[in-house]
């Protein structure tokens, strides 16, 4: 059995859907952040797949994937710091307690 482009795209789609569902139904802030990282990973897999299989000579897909990894790391660091400041004030990790934001 040969691994084709559809296998990689399916894995990217599954990761994106897991992240989307997790960010919608989760009540914990940390779980929402992890779900968003799952979504970014699914997008990165699709970028790298299209870059590898579609004959991209300029490496645009690989550069975009690296860019999204950097954006994801900065986003996670900023979101965790904001959550830390909110947690000091409310002392809970439930999203419903932070509705006044």
N, C-alpha and C positions, 0 to 999 in steps of 0.2 A: 504494500500500500504506500503510495507516494503522498507526501504532505504538499498540498496545493495552497494557493492564495486564499481559497474559501475557508480552509481550516484556521488560518491566522485571523481572517476577518470575523469568523464566528467567535473565536476566543475574545477578540476585542469588543464585539457586540455584547457577549455575555458579561464581561467585566463592566461595561458601561451600564447595562441594565441592572446589574447587582448594585452598583453605586447609586443609580437613580432611585431604585426602590428603597435602598437603605437610607438615603438622605430624606426621602419623603416620609417614611413611617417611623423613623427613629426619634426618640424623645431625649436622647443623651447627646450633648454637644460634641463629645469626643467621637462618638459613632458617626455623627453627621460629617465631621471632618475626614474621618477614614473613608467614608463612602464617597466623598468628593475626590479623594486621592484615587480610589478605584476607578472613577469615571475618567480622570486624567490618564491613568494607565491604559485604559481601553482605547482612548484617543491616540496615545503614543504608539500602541501596537499597530493601529491602523495606518498611521503616518509611515512607520518603518516598513510595514508590509507593502504599501503602495510604492514607496521609494525603491524597495528591493525588486519587486516583480514588474514594475512598469518601465524599467530602463531609465531611471532618473540619473542623468549624467552630472547634474549640478549638485547632487546630494541635498536637495531642498527638504525632503521628508525627514532625513536624519537630523538636519539642522533644526527643523521645527520641533522634533521630538526632544532634542537637547534643550531647546528654549523652553518647552513646556515642563521639563523636569526642573529647571531652574525656577520658573514661575511657581510651580507646585511647592517647592521647598520654601520659597519666600512667603507664599500664601499660608502655608501651614504654620510657619513660625509666627507670623503676625496674628493669625487667628488664635493660636494657642496663648499668646500673650494677652490678647483682648479677653479671652475666656478666663485667664488667670485673674485679671483685674475684676471681671464680673463675679468670679467665684469668691473673691475676698469680700465683696459687698453682700452677696446673697447667700453664700455658703451652700449652694446646691448646684447640681449639674443638669437639672431638668430644663428643657427649653421653654416650657410653659411659664416658668417663673420669671423669664426675661422678656415679657411681652411689652414693657414700656419702652423698649429700644426702638 
